[in-house]
Amino acid sequence: MSTIQKIKGTRDFFDLDAEKFRYIEQVCSNEIKKFGFKEMITPIFENTAVFNRLGEQSDIVTKEMYTFFDRSNRSITLRPEGTAPVVRAFIENKIYANSIDVNKYFYFGPIFRYERPQAGRYRQFHQFGVEAFGNSTAILDVDIILSAWTIIEKLNLQNIVLKINTIGDLSSRDKYQKALVEYFNKYTDKLCNDCKVRLEKNPMRILDCKVDVNQDFMKNAPKIKDYLSQESIDYFNEVLRGLDTFGIKYEIDENLVRGLDYYTDTVFEFIIKSDDELNNLAICAGGKYGNLVKDLNGPDIPGVGYAFGVERLIELMDRQNVWPSLKINPEIFIMALDEQSKIEAQRLALYLRKLGLKVEFDYKNISMKPQFRLSEKLNVEYILIIGENERKENLITVKDVANKTQVTIPISDLLNYLPYELINAKEGFCYDENAQ
C-alpha cells in the first residue's frame, strides 16, 4: 500500500516553520492595526459568481479556480484571492451603512489556485491582505502603500523594490484598449495562444504575459500614459508626490497592469531583487478598484488594498536570514526521580506554565539517564530536579545547562534563580500539594 502524501502544490507547516508562519501573521496583524484596520474572517469557499466578477478573461477565472458543484448542485469555488470575499461581506452585511468615512479591514488565510508549482508558487498558499472602502483620494492610496512598506521594514526584508503604475479611469482604459487592439492586430501571428484570446477579450492583459514579454513588439506597444485623462494624470502624480514626501523609493513600470481586471488607477507591486529564481517575484501586490463594490451589486463605493504572499515571505526571509530568535522548545525540563515526585513535577510545571514559561517533563521515566537524554533533545535552558530528599525538605535542584552549574535551593526561592527575561513575576509561590 502506497504512503499517503500531501496534494501536489501544498505544504505542511510544523515545528520551526509553523513558528515562522505565526510570526509573520503576528507582525502583519499588529502593524496593520496601528493603521486603524480591523480583522475580517470570511469562508474559504464562495458562490462561484463572486469570483466570476473579477474578470471573466483573467487567468485566475479561466484557468486556476478550484470549482465544484455541491450536493445541492450549486457552483462553489475555493477562494482564489481575498478581495472579492471581503467585498461580498462588506455588501451583504451592509457595513457601508455605518457612519465611518473609510472602512478598513484585514484578513489572513488560505488561497487556492490551480497553477504550476514552482519556487514561491503553491496551489494552496496563504495571504495577508487589507482592503479600505469609502474614499477615492490619492492620500489613502499612499497610506495603504505606507502600511505595506511598514510591514516590509518590520520583517527586516532587504532588496525590495516598489513598482507602481496607473491604468487610469474607465474612459482612459477604453481608449487604451482600442489602441492596443489596433497595435497587436499587426502581430497576431507572433502572439502566444493565450494572448490571442486576450486580444479579443481584454488586450491589457497581453502586457502581463510571461511568454511574449521579451519580444520586440511588446516593448514598442502603446503606453497607458499617452491615453490617460487629465484627472487620472493628476491623481497619479499626487500619489507619487505622497510617496516622495515619505521617502518611499519607487520605479514606474508602464507594463504593470496586475492579474485581475477590477483595478483602476493606482496599481503596485513590491518585488524581490535577487540573483536566484525569486528575482522579480512579487511579495505584495495591490491597487485601487473603483467599481468592484458596484459590480458585485453593492453601492458605488471605491476601494484600495493589497495582499502579501505568506509562503513567499517565509522563503525570502529564510534566504536573507533575517528571522528573529524564534524559540519552539521548552525552556525548562523538570526531572522526577520517583513516582511521587512525578506528581510534584506535574504540579510545579502547572505553576510555571501559568507564569508564562514553556515547561516539559517526562511522563514515563523516573531514572535519570533517559530523562537527561530527553532534556538534551528538547534543548532546554534549565533542568529542575525533584527527588525524595528534595520533596521532604521543600527543596529543588536547579541545573543551568549552558553554564553547567547546579544548585539546590528552597523551592520558594526558585523564581529568583530564573533569568528575568524568562519570567515576568518575581514573587515566590506556595508549593502546596493541595493547590489547584
C-alpha positions as CSV (number, residue, x, y, z in Angstrom):
1,M,0.0,0.0,0.0
2,S,1.5,3.4,-1.0
3,T,2.2,6.0,1.6
4,I,-0.4,8.8,1.9
5,Q,1.1,12.1,0.7
6,K,0.0,15.7,0.6
7,I,-1.5,17.1,-2.6
8,K,0.9,18.5,-5.1
9,G,1.5,22.2,-4.7
10,T,0.7,22.2,-0.9
11,R,3.0,22.3,2.1
12,D,2.9,21.3,5.7
13,F,4.0,23.7,8.5
14,F,5.3,22.2,11.7
15,D,7.9,23.0,14.4
16,L,10.0,26.0,13.4
17,D,8.2,26.5,10.1
18,A,4.9,26.8,12.0
19,E,6.5,29.3,14.3
20,K,7.7,31.4,11.3
21,F,4.2,31.3,9.9
22,R,2.7,32.6,13.1
23,Y,5.4,35.2,13.5
24,I,4.5,36.7,10.1
25,E,0.8,36.6,10.9
26,Q,1.5,38.4,14.2
27,V,3.8,41.1,12.7
28,C,1.4,41.8,9.9
29,S,-1.7,41.9,12.2
30,N,0.0,44.1,14.8
31,E,1.4,46.6,12.3
32,I,-1.8,47.0,10.3
33,K,-3.9,47.6,13.4
34,K,-1.8,50.7,14.0
35,F,-3.2,52.0,10.7
36,G,-6.8,51.5,12.0
37,F,-7.6,48.2,10.3
38,K,-9.9,45.6,11.9
39,E,-9.9,41.9,11.1
40,M,-12.5,40.2,8.9
41,I,-12.8,36.4,8.6
42,T,-14.7,35.0,5.6
43,P,-15.4,31.4,4.4
44,I,-12.7,29.7,2.3
45,F,-15.4,29.0,-0.3
46,E,-17.9,31.2,-2.0
47,N,-20.6,31.0,-4.7
48,T,-18.6,30.9,-8.0
49,A,-20.4,34.1,-9.2
50,V,-18.5,36.1,-6.6
51,F,-15.2,35.4,-8.4
52,N,-16.5,35.5,-11.9
53,R,-16.9,39.2,-11.4
54,L,-13.2,39.5,-11.0
55,G,-12.9,39.4,-14.8
56,E,-14.1,36.5,-16.9
57,Q,-11.0,36.6,-19.1
58,S,-8.4,36.7,-16.3
59,D,-6.1,33.7,-15.9
60,I,-7.4,33.2,-12.4
61,V,-11.0,32.8,-13.5
62,T,-10.4,30.9,-16.7
63,K,-7.6,28.5,-15.7
64,E,-6.9,28.5,-12.0
65,M,-10.0,28.3,-9.9
66,Y,-11.0,25.2,-7.9
67,T,-14.7,25.0,-8.7
68,F,-17.1,22.2,-8.0
69,F,-20.8,21.5,-7.6
70,D,-22.0,20.7,-4.1
71,R,-24.8,18.2,-3.3
72,S,-27.4,20.9,-3.9
73,N,-25.9,21.4,-7.4
74,R,-24.6,24.9,-6.5
75,S,-21.4,26.0,-8.2
76,I,-18.9,26.6,-5.3
77,T,-15.3,27.9,-5.6
78,L,-12.4,27.8,-3.2
79,R,-11.3,31.4,-2.9
80,P,-8.5,32.2,-5.4
81,E,-7.9,35.6,-3.9
82,G,-9.1,37.6,-0.8
83,T,-10.5,40.8,-2.1
84,A,-13.8,39.6,-3.6
85,P,-14.9,37.7,-0.4
86,V,-14.3,40.8,1.7
87,V,-16.2,43.0,-0.8
88,R,-19.1,40.4,-0.7
89,A,-19.1,40.5,3.1
90,F,-18.9,44.3,3.1
91,I,-22.0,44.5,0.9
92,E,-24.0,41.6,2.4
93,N,-23.6,42.8,6.0
94,K,-24.3,46.5,4.9
95,I,-21.0,47.6,6.6
96,Y,-21.1,50.6,4.2
97,A,-24.2,51.9,6.1
98,N,-22.2,52.9,9.2
99,S,-21.1,56.4,9.7
100,I,-17.4,55.7,9.2
101,D,-15.9,57.6,6.2
102,V,-13.4,54.8,5.4
103,N,-13.9,51.2,6.5
104,K,-10.7,49.3,6.8
105,Y,-10.3,45.5,7.1
106,F,-7.5,43.0,7.0
107,Y,-7.7,39.2,6.5
108,F,-5.3,36.2,6.8
109,G,-6.0,32.8,5.4
110,P,-5.6,30.2,2.7
111,I,-5.9,30.8,-1.0
112,F,-6.4,28.2,-3.7
113,R,-5.2,28.3,-7.3
114,Y,-4.5,25.6,-9.8
115,E,-1.2,26.7,-11.2
116,R,2.2,25.0,-11.9
117,P,4.0,24.6,-8.5
118,Q,7.5,26.2,-8.6
119,A,9.7,28.4,-6.4
120,G,7.5,30.7,-4.5
121,R,4.2,29.3,-6.0
122,Y,1.8,26.9,-4.5
123,R,-1.7,25.6,-5.2
124,Q,-2.7,26.3,-1.6
125,F,-0.9,29.3,-0.2
126,H,-1.8,31.9,2.4
127,Q,-2.3,35.7,2.1
128,F,-2.3,38.6,4.5
129,G,-4.4,41.3,2.8
130,V,-6.0,44.6,3.5
131,E,-9.0,46.4,2.0
132,A,-10.1,50.0,2.6
133,F,-13.5,51.2,1.3
134,G,-15.1,54.5,1.0
135,N,-12.6,57.2,-0.1
136,S,-11.3,57.9,-3.6
137,T,-8.3,60.0,-2.6
138,A,-4.6,59.7,-3.5
139,I,-3.6,60.2,0.1
140,L,-5.5,57.0,1.0
141,D,-3.6,55.1,-1.7
142,V,-0.3,56.5,-0.2
143,D,-1.3,55.4,3.3
144,I,-2.1,51.9,2.0
145,I,1.3,51.7,0.4
146,L,3.0,53.1,3.5
147,S,1.3,50.3,5.6
148,A,2.8,47.6,3.3
149,W,6.2,49.2,3.5
150,T,6.0,49.4,7.3
151,I,5.4,45.6,7.4
152,I,8.3,45.0,5.0
153,E,10.6,47.1,7.3
154,K,9.3,45.3,10.4
155,L,10.1,41.9,8.8
156,N,13.6,43.3,8.1
157,L,13.4,42.4,4.4
158,Q,16.2,43.6,2.1
159,N,16.4,44.4,-1.6
160,I,12.6,45.0,-2.1
161,V,11.6,47.4,-4.9
162,L,8.2,49.1,-5.2
163,K,6.9,49.1,-8.8
164,I,3.9,51.3,-9.5
165,N,1.8,52.4,-12.4
166,T,-1.6,53.8,-13.2
167,I,-4.1,52.1,-15.5
168,G,-6.3,55.2,-15.5
169,D,-10.0,55.6,-15.0
170,L,-12.6,53.8,-17.2
171,S,-12.6,56.3,-20.0
172,S,-8.8,56.2,-20.2
173,R,-8.8,52.4,-20.2
174,D,-11.3,52.3,-23.0
175,K,-9.2,54.5,-25.2
176,Y,-6.1,52.5,-24.3
177,Q,-7.8,49.1,-25.0
178,K,-8.7,50.3,-28.5
179,A,-5.1,51.4,-29.2
180,L,-3.7,48.0,-28.0
181,V,-6.1,46.1,-30.3
182,E,-5.1,48.2,-33.3
183,Y,-1.4,47.6,-32.4
184,F,-1.4,43.9,-31.6
185,N,-3.6,43.1,-34.6
186,K,-0.4,43.6,-36.6
187,Y,1.4,40.8,-34.6
188,T,-1.3,38.1,-34.2
189,D,1.0,35.5,-35.8
190,K,3.6,36.2,-33.0
191,L,1.2,36.2,-30.0
192,C,1.0,33.1,-27.8
193,N,-2.3,31.3,-27.8
194,D,-3.4,32.9,-24.5
195,C,-2.7,36.4,-25.8
196,K,-4.7,35.8,-29.0
197,V,-7.7,35.2,-26.7
198,R,-6.8,38.3,-24.6
199,L,-6.6,40.4,-27.8
200,E,-10.3,39.7,-28.3
201,K,-11.4,39.9,-24.6
202,N,-9.0,42.1,-22.6
203,P,-6.0,43.3,-24.5
204,M,-4.4,45.0,-21.5
205,R,-3.7,41.5,-20.1
206,I,-1.3,41.0,-23.0
207,L,1.1,43.3,-21.3
208,D,1.2,40.9,-18.3
209,C,2.1,37.9,-20.5
210,K,5.2,36.0,-19.3
211,V,5.6,34.2,-22.7
212,D,5.8,37.2,-25.0
213,V,7.3,39.7,-22.6
214,N,10.8,39.8,-24.2
215,Q,9.6,40.2,-27.8
216,D,10.4,43.5,-29.5
217,F,6.8,44.2,-30.5
218,M,5.9,44.0,-26.8
219,K,8.5,46.6,-25.9
220,N,7.1,49.0,-28.5
221,A,3.4,48.6,-27.6
222,P,1.4,51.7,-26.8
223,K,1.9,53.1,-23.3
224,I,-1.0,53.9,-21.0
225,K,0.4,57.3,-20.1
226,D,-0.5,58.5,-23.6
227,Y,-4.2,57.8,-23.1
228,L,-4.8,59.0,-19.6
229,S,-7.4,61.6,-18.8
230,Q,-6.1,64.7,-17.1
231,E,-7.9,63.7,-14.0
232,S,-6.0,60.3,-14.0
233,I,-2.7,62.0,-14.6
234,D,-3.3,64.4,-11.7
235,Y,-4.4,61.6,-9.4
236,F,-1.3,59.5,-10.2
237,N,1.1,62.5,-9.7
238,E,-0.5,63.2,-6.3
239,V,0.2,59.6,-5.3
240,L,3.8,59.9,-6.4
241,R,4.3,63.1,-4.6
242,G,3.0,61.5,-1.5
243,L,5.5,58.6,-1.8
244,D,8.3,61.2,-2.3
245,T,7.2,63.1,0.8
246,F,7.7,60.0,2.9
247,G,10.9,58.9,1.2
248,I,9.5,55.8,-0.4
249,K,11.5,54.9,-3.5
250,Y,9.7,53.5,-6.4
251,E,10.0,52.6,-10.1
252,I,7.3,53.4,-12.6
253,D,6.5,50.3,-14.6
254,E,4.3,51.1,-17.6
255,N,3.6,47.4,-18.2
256,L,2.3,46.8,-14.7
257,V,-1.4,46.0,-15.1
258,R,-2.0,43.4,-12.4
259,G,-3.6,40.0,-13.0
260,L,-7.2,40.8,-12.0
261,D,-9.5,43.0,-14.1
262,Y,-11.1,45.1,-11.4
263,Y,-8.2,47.5,-10.8
264,T,-8.4,51.2,-11.8
265,D,-5.9,54.0,-11.4
266,T,-3.1,53.0,-9.0
267,V,-1.6,49.6,-9.2
268,F,1.6,48.5,-7.4
269,E,3.8,45.5,-6.5
270,F,6.7,45.1,-4.1
271,I,9.1,42.8,-5.9
272,I,12.3,40.8,-4.9
273,K,15.6,41.8,-6.4
274,S,18.0,38.8,-6.1
275,D,20.3,36.6,-8.1
276,D,18.2,33.4,-7.8
277,E,14.8,32.2,-9.0
278,L,12.9,34.5,-6.7
279,N,14.1,37.5,-8.7
280,N,11.3,39.8,-9.8
281,L,8.7,37.8,-7.9
282,A,6.1,39.9,-6.0
283,I,5.8,39.5,-2.3
284,C,3.0,42.0,-2.1
285,A,0.7,43.4,-4.8
286,G,-2.4,45.5,-5.0
287,G,-4.1,48.7,-6.1
288,K,-7.3,50.7,-6.3
289,Y,-10.6,49.3,-7.5
290,G,-13.1,52.0,-8.2
291,N,-16.0,49.8,-9.4
292,L,-15.7,46.3,-7.8
293,V,-18.2,47.0,-5.0
294,K,-20.7,48.3,-7.6
295,D,-20.0,45.3,-9.9
296,L,-20.9,43.0,-7.1
297,N,-24.3,44.7,-6.7
298,G,-23.2,47.0,-3.9
299,P,-23.2,50.8,-3.7
300,D,-20.9,52.9,-5.8
301,I,-18.0,52.9,-3.3
302,P,-14.3,52.7,-4.3
303,G,-11.7,50.5,-2.5
304,V,-8.0,50.0,-2.4
305,G,-5.9,47.2,-1.0
306,Y,-3.1,44.7,-1.3
307,A,-2.1,41.2,-0.3
308,F,1.2,39.6,0.9
309,G,2.0,36.0,0.0
310,V,3.0,34.4,3.3
311,E,4.9,31.4,1.9
312,R,6.9,33.7,-0.3
313,L,7.7,35.9,2.7
314,I,8.9,32.8,4.6
315,E,11.1,31.6,1.7
316,L,12.6,35.1,1.3
317,M,13.3,35.6,5.0
318,D,15.0,32.1,5.0
319,R,17.3,33.1,2.2
320,Q,18.1,36.5,3.6
321,N,18.5,35.0,7.1
322,V,16.5,37.9,8.8
323,W,14.5,35.9,11.3
324,P,14.5,37.0,14.9
325,S,15.2,34.3,17.6
326,L,12.2,32.0,17.5
327,K,12.0,29.5,20.3
328,I,9.8,26.5,19.9
329,N,11.4,24.2,22.5
330,P,10.5,24.3,26.2
331,E,12.8,26.5,28.4
332,I,12.6,24.2,31.5
333,F,12.6,20.5,31.9
334,I,11.5,19.0,35.3
335,M,13.1,15.7,36.2
336,A,11.3,13.5,38.8
337,L,13.3,10.7,40.5
338,D,10.4,8.7,41.9
339,E,6.7,8.2,41.3
340,Q,5.6,10.6,44.0
341,S,8.0,13.2,42.6
342,K,6.3,12.8,39.2
343,I,3.1,14.2,40.6
344,E,5.0,17.1,42.2
345,A,6.8,17.7,38.9
346,Q,3.5,18.0,37.1
347,R,2.2,20.4,39.8
348,L,5.3,22.5,39.5
349,A,5.0,22.5,35.7
350,L,1.5,23.8,36.0
351,Y,2.6,26.7,38.3
352,L,5.4,27.7,35.9
353,R,3.2,27.4,32.8
354,K,0.7,29.8,34.4
355,L,3.6,32.3,34.8
356,G,4.2,32.1,31.1
357,L,7.1,29.6,30.9
358,K,7.4,26.7,28.5
359,V,7.8,23.6,30.7
360,E,8.1,19.9,29.9
361,F,8.7,16.7,31.9
362,D,9.0,13.0,31.2
363,Y,5.6,11.3,31.6
364,K,7.0,7.8,32.0
365,N,10.6,7.5,33.2
366,I,11.9,8.1,36.7
367,S,15.6,7.1,36.1
368,M,17.9,10.0,35.4
369,K,19.6,8.7,32.2
370,P,16.6,8.7,29.9
371,Q,15.3,12.0,31.3
372,F,18.7,13.6,30.7
373,R,18.6,12.3,27.1
374,L,15.1,13.8,26.6
375,S,16.2,17.2,28.1
376,E,19.1,17.2,25.6
377,K,16.8,16.5,22.7
378,L,14.5,19.3,23.8
379,N,17.5,21.7,24.1
380,V,16.2,23.2,27.3
381,E,17.9,26.0,29.2
382,Y,17.2,24.8,32.8
383,I,16.6,21.4,34.4
384,L,14.8,21.2,37.7
385,I,15.3,18.0,39.7
386,I,12.8,16.7,42.3
387,G,13.5,13.6,44.3
388,E,12.5,12.1,47.7
389,N,15.0,14.3,49.6
390,E,14.0,17.5,47.8
391,R,10.4,16.7,48.4
392,K,10.8,16.1,52.2
393,E,12.8,19.3,52.7
394,N,10.8,21.5,50.2
395,L,13.9,21.9,48.1
396,I,14.7,21.8,44.4
397,T,17.9,21.3,42.4
398,V,18.4,23.8,39.6
399,K,20.8,22.9,36.8
400,D,21.8,25.7,34.4
401,V,22.5,23.8,31.2
402,A,24.6,26.5,29.4
403,N,26.8,27.4,32.4
404,K,27.0,23.8,33.6
405,T,26.2,24.9,37.2
406,Q,23.9,23.2,39.7
407,V,22.5,24.4,43.0
408,T,19.9,23.1,45.5
409,I,17.6,25.8,46.9
410,P,14.3,26.2,48.8
411,I,11.6,25.8,46.3
412,S,10.1,29.1,47.4
413,D,13.2,30.8,46.1
414,L,13.0,29.2,42.6
415,L,11.9,32.3,40.7
416,N,14.9,34.3,42.0
417,Y,17.2,31.8,40.2
418,L,15.5,32.1,36.8
419,P,16.5,34.9,34.5
420,Y,14.2,37.9,34.4
421,E,13.7,37.5,30.7
422,L,12.2,34.1,31.2
423,I,9.6,35.1,33.7
424,N,7.6,38.2,34.4
425,A,6.7,37.5,38.0
426,K,9.5,37.5,40.7
427,E,7.4,36.8,43.7
428,G,7.6,33.4,45.4
429,F,4.8,30.9,45.2
430,C,3.3,28.4,47.5
431,Y,4.3,24.9,46.7
432,D,1.2,23.4,48.1
433,E,0.2,19.8,47.1
434,N,-3.4,20.8,47.6
435,A,-3.2,23.9,45.4
436,Q,-5.0,23.9,42.1
